[in-house]
Amino acid sequence: MPAASYRDLDKGYRALGLEEKKKGHVWWGISPISNEIVTIVVHEHAGGRDISKGLLDKYIKELGFKNDKEFFEFLNKI
């Protein structure tokens, strides 16, 4: 799995139509993949930092992706 940063997640959140409720803190919306409400909190200064595998997997599953490979394929298409 390639390393992912919080910027990668932000890119995915925007592409999925989630709203940034509080700049750098809370992303909220309905995932078009899982059709469920998603609320994800990201630290304000985390942008360029790599995200841990466990946390990345948690966020990816909340968004409705099956695994990290599917998420990265999605990111490469946008």
Residue pairs with C-beta under 8 A, 6 or more apart in sequence:
1 53
1 68
1 69
1 72
2 72
3 50
4 50
4 51
4 56
4 68
4 72
5 47
5 48
5 49
5 50
5 51
6 42
6 43
6 46
6 47
6 48
6 49
6 51
7 47
7 48
8 51
8 75
9 40
9 42
9 51
9 56
9 59
10 27
10 42
10 47
11 75
11 78
12 63
12 71
12 74
12 75
12 78
13 20
13 27
13 29
13 40
15 74
15 75
15 78
16 29
16 31
16 32
16 33
16 63
17 29
17 30
17 32
18 27
18 28
18 29
18 31
18 38
18 40
19 27
19 28
19 29
20 26
20 27
21 27
21 28
23 44
24 42
24 43
24 44
24 45
24 46
24 47
25 41
25 42
25 43
25 44
26 39
26 40
26 41
26 42
27 38
27 39
27 40
27 41
27 42
28 37
28 38
28 39
28 40
29 37
29 38
30 36
30 37
30 38
31 38
31 62
31 63
31 64
32 64
33 63
33 64
33 65
34 62
34 63
34 64
35 64
36 64
38 62
38 63
40 59
40 62
51 59
56 68
57 67
57 68
60 67
60 68
60 70
60 71
63 71
65 71
65 74
